[in-house]
Amino acid sequence: MQKLLDKVSGPMLFILIGAASRLFLHPPNFTPIAAMALFGGVYLNRKSALVFPLLALFFSDIFIGFAPLDTAISVYGSFLLVGLIGRWLREHRSPLNIIKASFLSSILFFLITNFSVWVFWNLYPKTLPGLLEDYMMALPFFRNTLMGDLFYTGVFFGGYELLRAAIGRKGVAILKVRP
């Protein structure tokens, strides 16, 4: 049971739950997507680590709506990079590195997606002051991104490790209903 939990079903279950949580009402940018990509990078095999979180994002986008293509590329690309950070974290896992990776993921998403807004949307002048204004206007969303990423990273990594420890101690008995 522990091997199955470690290899596939456990991590994918956590990612599916995270994707489903996007369908519920939440503050803007307070979502589990970066945590999903980071978590997948650590616990899934190389191919699944990068593909499965993006598929979960895609399928949840079917229900909540797709962003314009230029924005979608920056969003999906950001989460692909977060998955690569997770691949690094796989070999350097510690509570402090998990927190650092979550912060880095938030910053990366913020910089890439808002740069995309500046480049492709006509909201700000295509100048350095225009780019800075774009980032300044996005700061309230960054706060939610950061809080959501830290929260969901804690839930995914902490919850999964607690589940692994419980199953490791008690075998599959915790999954059986006692008479």
C-alpha positions as CSV (number, residue, x, y, z in Angstrom):
1,M,0.0,0.0,0.0
2,Q,2.8,2.4,0.9
3,K,4.5,1.8,-2.5
4,L,1.3,2.5,-4.4
5,L,0.7,5.7,-2.3
6,D,4.2,6.8,-2.9
7,K,4.4,6.2,-6.7
8,V,1.1,7.3,-8.2
9,S,-2.2,7.3,-6.5
10,G,-1.5,9.4,-3.4
11,P,0.2,12.3,-5.2
12,M,-2.4,12.3,-8.0
13,L,-5.2,12.2,-5.6
14,F,-3.8,15.3,-3.8
15,I,-3.4,17.0,-7.2
16,L,-7.0,16.1,-8.3
17,I,-8.4,17.5,-5.0
18,G,-6.3,20.7,-5.6
19,A,-7.7,21.0,-9.1
20,A,-11.3,20.5,-7.9
21,S,-10.8,23.2,-5.3
22,R,-10.4,25.8,-8.1
23,L,-14.1,25.2,-8.8
24,F,-15.1,26.6,-5.4
25,L,-15.4,30.2,-4.5
26,H,-12.0,31.7,-3.5
27,P,-10.3,35.0,-3.3
28,P,-8.6,36.0,-6.6
29,N,-5.3,34.1,-7.1
30,F,-5.7,32.1,-3.8
31,T,-5.5,28.8,-5.6
32,P,-3.6,25.5,-5.2
33,I,-2.1,25.4,-8.7
34,A,1.5,26.3,-7.9
35,A,1.4,24.1,-4.9
36,M,0.1,21.3,-7.2
37,A,2.9,21.8,-9.6
38,L,5.5,21.9,-6.9
39,F,4.1,18.9,-5.1
40,G,3.9,17.0,-8.4
41,G,7.5,17.8,-9.1
42,V,8.5,16.2,-5.9
43,Y,6.3,13.1,-5.7
44,L,5.5,12.1,-9.3
45,N,7.9,10.6,-11.9
46,R,9.6,13.0,-14.3
47,K,7.0,12.9,-17.1
48,S,4.0,12.9,-14.8
49,A,5.5,15.6,-12.6
50,L,5.3,18.1,-15.4
51,V,2.3,16.9,-17.3
52,F,-0.3,15.9,-14.7
53,P,-0.5,19.2,-12.8
54,L,-1.0,21.0,-16.2
55,L,-3.7,18.5,-17.2
56,A,-5.4,19.1,-13.9
57,L,-5.2,22.9,-14.6
58,F,-6.6,22.3,-18.1
59,F,-9.5,20.2,-17.0
60,S,-10.5,22.7,-14.2
61,D,-10.2,25.5,-16.8
62,I,-12.9,23.7,-18.8
63,F,-15.3,24.4,-16.0
64,I,-14.2,27.9,-15.0
65,G,-13.2,29.2,-18.5
66,F,-9.9,29.6,-20.4
67,A,-7.8,32.7,-20.4
68,P,-6.8,34.4,-23.7
69,L,-4.1,32.4,-25.4
70,D,-1.3,34.9,-24.6
71,T,-2.2,34.8,-20.9
72,A,-2.7,31.0,-20.9
73,I,0.8,30.5,-22.3
74,S,2.3,32.5,-19.6
75,V,0.2,30.8,-16.9
76,Y,0.8,27.3,-18.1
77,G,4.5,28.1,-18.7
78,S,4.8,29.5,-15.2
79,F,3.4,26.3,-13.7
80,L,5.7,24.2,-15.9
81,L,8.6,26.0,-14.5
82,V,7.2,25.5,-11.0
83,G,7.1,21.8,-11.7
84,L,10.8,22.0,-12.6
85,I,11.5,23.7,-9.3
86,G,9.6,20.8,-7.7
87,R,12.0,18.4,-9.6
88,W,14.9,20.2,-8.0
89,L,13.2,20.1,-4.6
90,R,12.8,16.3,-4.9
91,E,16.5,16.0,-4.2
92,H,16.8,18.9,-1.8
93,R,13.6,18.4,0.3
94,S,13.5,20.0,3.7
95,P,10.9,22.2,5.4
96,L,12.9,25.3,4.7
97,N,13.5,24.4,1.0
98,I,9.8,23.7,0.6
99,I,9.0,27.2,1.9
100,K,11.7,28.8,-0.2
101,A,10.4,26.9,-3.3
102,S,6.9,28.1,-2.6
103,F,8.0,31.7,-2.4
104,L,10.1,31.4,-5.6
105,S,7.1,29.8,-7.3
106,S,4.9,32.8,-6.3
107,I,7.5,35.3,-7.5
108,L,8.0,33.5,-10.8
109,F,4.3,33.4,-11.5
110,F,3.9,37.0,-10.6
111,L,6.8,38.2,-12.8
112,I,6.0,36.0,-15.8
113,T,2.2,36.5,-16.0
114,N,2.3,40.3,-15.3
115,F,5.1,40.7,-17.9
116,S,2.8,38.9,-20.3
117,V,0.0,41.4,-19.5
118,W,2.3,44.3,-20.1
119,V,3.5,42.8,-23.5
120,F,0.2,41.6,-24.9
121,W,-2.5,43.8,-23.4
122,N,-2.8,47.5,-24.0
123,L,-3.2,48.5,-20.4
124,Y,0.1,50.1,-19.8
125,P,2.7,52.0,-22.0
126,K,5.4,49.8,-23.4
127,T,8.1,51.6,-21.4
128,L,10.0,50.8,-18.2
129,P,7.6,53.0,-16.2
130,G,4.7,51.2,-17.8
131,L,6.1,47.9,-16.8
132,L,6.7,49.1,-13.3
133,E,3.1,50.4,-13.2
134,D,1.9,47.0,-14.4
135,Y,3.7,45.2,-11.5
136,M,2.6,47.8,-9.0
137,M,-1.1,47.4,-10.0
138,A,-0.7,43.6,-9.6
139,L,0.7,43.7,-6.1
140,P,-2.7,43.0,-4.4
141,F,-3.0,39.9,-6.4
142,F,0.5,38.9,-5.5
143,R,-0.4,38.9,-1.9
144,N,-3.2,36.4,-2.5
145,T,-0.9,34.3,-4.7
146,L,1.8,34.2,-2.0
147,M,-0.7,33.4,0.7
148,G,-2.5,30.7,-1.4
149,D,0.8,29.1,-2.5
150,L,2.1,28.9,1.1
151,F,-1.2,27.6,2.4
152,Y,-1.7,24.9,-0.2
153,T,2.0,23.9,-0.2
154,G,1.6,23.4,3.5
155,V,-1.6,21.4,3.1
156,F,-0.2,19.2,0.2
157,F,3.2,18.5,1.6
158,G,2.2,18.3,5.3
159,G,-1.0,16.4,4.6
160,Y,0.7,13.9,2.3
161,E,3.6,13.3,4.7
162,L,1.1,12.8,7.6
163,L,-0.8,10.3,5.5
164,R,2.4,8.5,4.6
165,A,3.5,8.4,8.2
166,A,0.1,7.1,9.4
167,I,0.0,4.4,6.7
168,G,3.6,3.5,7.4
169,R,2.8,3.0,11.1
170,K,-0.5,1.2,10.8
171,G,-0.3,-0.4,7.4
172,V,-3.6,-0.4,5.5
173,A,-5.6,-0.8,8.7
174,I,-6.4,2.9,8.8
175,L,-8.1,2.5,5.5
176,K,-10.4,-0.3,6.8
177,V,-13.6,0.3,8.6
178,R,-13.5,-1.4,12.0
179,P,-16.5,-3.3,13.2
